[in-house]
């Protein structure tokens, strides 16, 4: 499809789809946004009119089975990701799927198997944006020996933290039937760390459900089973350990999310004030007087180009790197291991460890 028009349909035109994927795909040359399917025809028509996306489809299956559509962008919650991806690929569609990849690692592996069986189809999971601006710089810095061998990584994630309050509406992330084994932004930050320091070999986790009930969307009292405070220690496959704490109930006075990477020759600190701001990076090496800010060179500053990468991959210009199904399965395996550990009180070894 090097020079052909690529026709894209949307399943679930939610917040991130509207913010990033619709404008991002519309900006690509030779791409046509041809249709949308939400949970009802009325909702689909509203989205089609609002975002000028061609046709409103009665159901997602009608969209997926339309032979004129070349690729689908899946913007639903995780509970539908596997079903939609497998059906789309069965119908010869390229797939750009919102994160998290699936409900659990079993579903994720099914998606990977389908992508391997259809090498002519491009598959991509939307990556986390938090460290994109400095990721390449950090990877090269660590690879060049700036910190030496990794001893320990300490990451504290406070995204969206507030004081505990049962008188709040449940978000889909709070509902296991929609989110699966995904807990807060744990998978997102593991993926970020995985790019910098590698994968986990074993996991020990302690979890708490601080807010036991929230309001359901129908006003009912909904029991919470997904933790809102999570503390993880995991061993790295390449040596070293990671202490990862993720919370949404630590109050309103939390500092920015931060990552400390301690090595045999140096230290790095990454402060992330949110997905839309470039992180601040500081560091020091053995013999330095103190930590100093590290400026990312212009030629190594990254940016959001997910939709461009997806279309380029369909055209055969470049491979998908952020994020391919192989990497995404790894964070789903980590997510499952965390779940098993906090439920059993045991150390869990990841596949291949």
Wavefront OBJ file of the C-alpha trace (Angstrom):
o trace
v 0.000 0.000 0.000
v 2.955 2.266 -0.572
v 1.030 4.795 -2.652
v -2.587 3.850 -2.021
v -5.073 5.689 0.162
v -5.333 3.997 3.564
v -8.909 3.961 4.856
v -9.227 3.904 8.661
v -12.233 3.115 10.841
v -12.559 3.856 14.569
v -14.056 1.557 17.187
v -14.694 3.645 20.276
v -14.074 7.348 19.756
v -13.139 8.074 23.368
v -10.999 10.765 24.968
v -7.553 9.654 23.795
v -8.849 8.791 20.338
v -10.280 12.285 20.015
v -7.191 13.931 21.507
v -4.500 12.062 19.605
v -5.525 9.403 17.097
v -8.143 11.223 15.046
v -6.027 14.360 14.481
v -2.832 12.291 14.267
v -4.178 10.024 11.525
v -5.913 12.889 9.721
v -2.530 14.640 9.514
v -1.001 11.743 7.569
v -0.882 12.100 3.809
v -3.031 9.622 1.905
v -5.163 8.606 4.901
v -8.961 8.776 4.886
v -11.061 8.542 8.060
v -14.085 6.639 6.814
v -16.197 5.592 9.772
v -16.794 5.090 13.476
v -18.620 2.595 15.691
v -19.423 3.415 19.311
v -21.683 1.490 21.702
v -24.844 2.727 19.964
v -25.719 4.018 16.521
v -26.754 7.325 18.067
v -23.355 7.684 19.763
v -21.607 6.658 16.538
v -23.486 9.315 14.587
v -22.633 11.955 17.185
v -18.930 11.068 16.920
v -19.036 10.939 13.120
v -20.589 14.415 12.976
v -18.376 15.930 15.674
v -15.078 14.648 14.286
v -16.059 14.515 10.599
v -15.373 10.781 10.293
v -17.502 9.672 7.377
v -20.029 6.960 8.187
v -21.622 5.951 11.503
v -21.745 2.146 11.734
v -24.521 0.380 13.718
v -22.045 -1.998 15.403
v -18.318 -2.572 15.568
v -18.759 -5.813 13.623
v -20.342 -3.921 10.730
v -17.279 -1.691 10.632
v -14.762 -4.525 10.897
v -16.468 -6.523 8.154
v -16.548 -3.587 5.723
v -14.117 -4.659 2.973
v -13.370 -1.051 2.036
v -11.661 -0.380 5.392
v -7.927 -1.106 5.546
v -7.142 -0.404 9.208
v -8.940 0.044 12.512
v -8.120 2.182 15.506
v -9.449 0.540 18.684
v -10.227 3.067 21.407
v -12.327 0.927 23.747
v -11.512 -0.188 27.284
v -9.301 -3.296 27.687
v -12.199 -5.765 28.010
v -12.802 -5.569 24.236
v -9.239 -5.299 22.954
v -8.580 -8.981 22.307
v -11.945 -9.692 20.678
v -11.753 -6.631 18.447
v -8.128 -7.201 17.453
v -8.608 -10.882 16.580
v -11.782 -10.165 14.599
v -10.193 -7.247 12.785
v -7.210 -9.350 11.767
v -9.514 -12.178 10.655
v -11.018 -9.574 8.329
v -7.640 -8.456 6.988
v -7.363 -5.186 8.913
v -4.252 -3.500 10.289
v -4.744 -2.697 13.990
v -3.802 0.271 16.175
v -5.059 -0.593 19.668
v -5.271 1.634 22.709
v -3.326 0.607 25.820
v -3.513 -1.490 27.972
v -3.087 -4.347 25.531
v -5.665 -6.713 27.036
v -7.325 -7.915 30.229
v -4.509 -10.349 30.996
v -1.464 -12.057 29.511
v -3.483 -14.948 28.073
v -5.487 -12.584 25.891
v -2.320 -10.683 24.999
v -0.572 -13.870 23.845
v -3.581 -14.710 21.662
v -3.243 -11.295 20.043
v 0.487 -11.814 19.498
v -0.115 -15.262 17.986
v -2.627 -13.769 15.546
v -0.166 -11.054 14.530
v 2.564 -13.649 13.917
v 0.137 -15.675 11.807
v -0.651 -12.557 9.738
v 2.760 -11.003 9.012
v 1.283 -8.842 6.254
v -0.843 -6.972 8.813
v 0.565 -4.213 11.012
v -0.294 -4.333 14.713
v 0.526 -1.650 17.259
v -0.360 -0.850 20.871
v -0.473 2.818 21.851
v 2.619 3.529 24.003
v 2.892 5.707 27.119
v 3.865 9.304 26.346
v 5.494 10.257 29.674
v 9.170 9.747 28.791
v 9.049 10.107 25.013
v 10.915 13.438 25.049
v 13.973 11.983 26.811
v 13.712 8.232 26.279
v 16.269 7.895 23.460
v 18.717 10.128 25.330
v 18.383 8.072 28.523
v 18.684 4.725 26.753
v 21.899 5.813 25.043
v 23.248 7.383 28.248
v 22.743 4.162 30.193
v 24.076 2.010 27.330
v 27.214 4.166 27.164
v 27.938 3.430 30.837
v 26.925 6.723 32.457
v 25.695 4.925 35.574
v 27.715 1.732 35.201
v 25.878 -1.448 36.194
v 22.395 -0.982 37.616
v 22.129 -1.543 41.354
v 18.606 -0.322 42.100
v 15.778 1.670 40.549
v 13.352 3.510 42.797
v 10.178 4.762 41.135
v 7.301 6.530 42.896
v 4.211 7.126 40.783
v 1.609 9.599 42.058
v -0.387 10.162 38.847
v -3.881 11.374 39.719
v -3.376 10.996 43.450
v -5.923 12.436 45.892
v -7.134 11.759 49.416
v -9.292 8.603 49.729
v -12.976 9.323 49.070
v -15.720 6.712 48.774
v -18.143 9.381 47.571
v -16.685 9.424 44.066
v -17.768 7.814 40.818
v -15.997 4.656 39.719
v -13.734 5.053 36.683
v -13.471 2.152 34.233
v -9.953 1.565 35.622
v -11.606 0.699 38.963
v -13.816 -2.013 37.435
v -12.171 -5.401 36.969
v -14.745 -6.533 34.389
v -13.569 -3.681 32.137
v -9.904 -3.380 33.106
v -8.892 -6.950 33.941
v -5.622 -7.361 35.823
v -4.452 -3.845 34.971
v -3.921 -1.785 38.130
v -3.826 2.017 37.931
v -0.881 3.022 35.698
v 1.377 0.135 36.785
v 1.663 -1.386 33.303
v 2.353 2.015 31.771
v 5.253 2.701 34.097
v 6.636 -0.811 33.832
v 6.711 -0.317 30.065
v 8.559 2.978 30.529
v 11.079 1.348 32.867
v 11.420 -1.721 30.653
v 12.787 0.452 27.851
v 15.381 1.986 30.174
v 16.548 -0.872 32.404
v 15.122 -4.080 30.940
v 12.530 -6.656 31.934
v 11.688 -8.240 35.274
v 12.629 -11.797 36.164
v 10.656 -12.075 39.415
v 8.102 -9.993 41.273
v 6.965 -9.505 44.863
v 4.007 -7.198 45.480
v 1.834 -5.894 48.305
v -1.478 -4.244 47.457
v -4.166 -2.351 49.311
v -7.705 -1.322 48.460
v -7.930 1.891 50.473
v -11.300 2.981 49.033
v -13.458 -0.158 49.390
v -16.531 1.199 47.598
v -17.275 3.816 44.941
v -20.418 4.957 43.173
v -21.387 2.888 40.168
v -22.509 4.621 36.991
v -26.119 3.815 37.901
v -25.689 5.301 41.374
v -25.252 1.929 43.073
v -22.598 1.123 45.691
v -19.820 -0.687 43.847
v -17.251 -2.834 45.642
v -13.640 -2.215 44.609
v -11.314 -5.169 43.965
v -8.570 -3.375 42.038
v -5.925 -1.903 44.400
v -5.392 1.834 44.702
v -2.062 1.443 46.549
v 0.564 -0.931 45.193
v 4.162 -1.580 46.265
v 6.332 -3.821 44.098
v 9.886 -5.095 44.308
v 11.183 -6.878 41.243
v 14.465 -8.316 40.068
v 15.818 -7.270 36.696
v 16.808 -9.929 34.170
v 20.099 -8.134 33.582
v 20.903 -7.594 37.269
v 19.719 -5.112 39.868
v 16.337 -4.530 41.483
v 13.423 -2.130 41.126
v 11.223 -0.653 43.856
v 8.023 0.565 42.193
v 5.269 2.259 44.200
v 2.024 3.270 42.472
v -0.795 5.083 44.273
v -3.869 7.198 43.657
v -4.714 7.740 47.338
v -1.701 9.605 48.752
v -3.421 12.967 48.960
v -3.209 16.216 47.078
v 0.305 17.241 48.127
v 2.328 14.540 46.409
v 5.477 15.455 44.484
v 5.859 14.781 40.754
v 6.290 11.178 39.758
v 10.001 10.437 39.951
v 12.432 7.691 39.017
v 15.885 7.270 40.546
v 18.320 4.937 38.791
v 21.323 4.051 40.934
v 24.361 2.420 39.353
v 27.926 1.462 40.208
v 29.268 4.612 38.534
v 26.481 7.174 38.651
v 22.904 8.210 39.383
v 20.014 9.454 37.243
v 16.828 11.142 38.391
v 13.782 11.592 36.150
v 10.875 13.801 37.236
v 7.620 13.529 35.306
v 4.958 16.160 35.899
v 2.495 14.450 33.564
v 1.996 13.004 30.108
v 1.977 16.414 28.389
v 5.150 17.895 29.891
v 8.757 17.005 29.102
v 10.429 15.281 32.077
v 13.299 16.887 33.958
v 16.479 14.801 33.988
v 19.343 15.251 36.432
v 22.387 13.112 37.016
v 25.844 12.738 38.502
v 28.788 10.378 38.163
v 31.360 9.098 40.598
v 33.576 12.039 41.598
v 31.034 14.788 40.790
v 30.152 17.335 43.480
v 26.396 16.917 43.059
v 23.471 16.281 40.734
v 23.187 18.550 37.703
v 20.488 18.993 35.090
v 21.112 17.032 31.883
v 19.879 18.673 28.702
v 18.562 16.383 25.995
v 20.295 17.265 22.689
v 17.926 18.488 19.997
v 18.666 15.494 17.750
v 17.654 13.094 20.528
v 14.438 14.775 21.674
v 11.523 12.433 21.058
v 7.896 13.298 20.419
v 4.500 11.692 19.891
v 4.402 10.127 16.437
v 2.318 7.003 17.032
v -0.082 7.550 14.157
v 2.742 8.454 11.772
v 4.612 5.283 12.721
v 1.487 3.169 12.228
v 0.832 4.514 8.738
v 4.525 4.340 7.800
v 4.603 0.706 8.903
v 1.585 -0.093 6.708
v 3.407 1.558 3.802
v 6.591 -0.412 4.536
v 8.644 2.683 5.448
v 9.540 1.766 9.050
v 8.748 -0.910 11.648
v 6.544 -0.382 14.680
v 8.686 0.304 17.734
v 6.271 2.079 20.111
v 4.737 -0.332 20.919
v 4.868 -3.683 19.133
v 2.910 -6.703 20.351
v 6.026 -8.496 21.632
v 6.903 -5.711 24.093
v 3.272 -5.267 25.060
v 2.897 -8.949 25.966
v 5.852 -8.492 28.335
v 4.093 -5.789 30.338
v 0.919 -7.876 30.446
v 2.948 -10.806 31.819
v 4.349 -8.446 34.438
v 0.833 -7.234 35.273
v -0.331 -10.817 35.776
v 2.709 -11.604 37.944
v 1.972 -8.593 40.162
v -1.628 -9.765 40.537
v -0.564 -13.309 41.489
v 2.029 -12.045 43.951
v -0.186 -9.728 45.977
v -3.000 -12.264 46.033
v -0.795 -15.198 47.096
v 1.845 -13.377 49.137
v 4.498 -15.175 47.071
v 7.380 -14.238 44.835
v 6.350 -14.867 41.215
v 8.779 -15.698 38.420
v 8.009 -14.357 34.981
v 8.001 -16.508 31.821
v 11.545 -17.167 30.620
v 13.136 -16.172 33.944
l 1 2 3 4 5 6 7 8 9 10 11 12 13 14 15 16 17 18 19 20 21 22 23 24 25 26 27 28 29 30 31 32 33 34 35 36 37 38 39 40 41 42 43 44 45 46 47 48 49 50 51 52 53 54 55 56 57 58 59 60 61 62 63 64 65 66 67 68 69 70 71 72 73 74 75 76 77 78 79 80 81 82 83 84 85 86 87 88 89 90 91 92 93 94 95 96 97 98 99 100 101 102 103 104 105 106 107 108 109 110 111 112 113 114 115 116 117 118 119 120 121 122 123 124 125 126 127 128 129 130 131 132 133 134 135 136 137 138 139 140 141 142 143 144 145 146 147 148 149 150 151 152 153 154 155 156 157 158 159 160 161 162 163 164 165 166 167 168 169 170 171 172 173 174 175 176 177 178 179 180 181 182 183 184 185 186 187 188 189 190 191 192 193 194 195 196 197 198 199 200 201 202 203 204 205 206 207 208 209 210 211 212 213 214 215 216 217 218 219 220 221 222 223 224 225 226 227 228 229 230 231 232 233 234 235 236 237 238 239 240 241 242 243 244 245 246 247 248 249 250 251 252 253 254 255 256 257 258 259 260 261 262 263 264 265 266 267 268 269 270 271 272 273 274 275 276 277 278 279 280 281 282 283 284 285 286 287 288 289 290 291 292 293 294 295 296 297 298 299 300 301 302 303 304 305 306 307 308 309 310 311 312 313 314 315 316 317 318 319 320 321 322 323 324 325 326 327 328 329 330 331 332 333 334 335 336 337 338 339 340 341 342 343 344 345 346 347 348 349 350 351 352 353
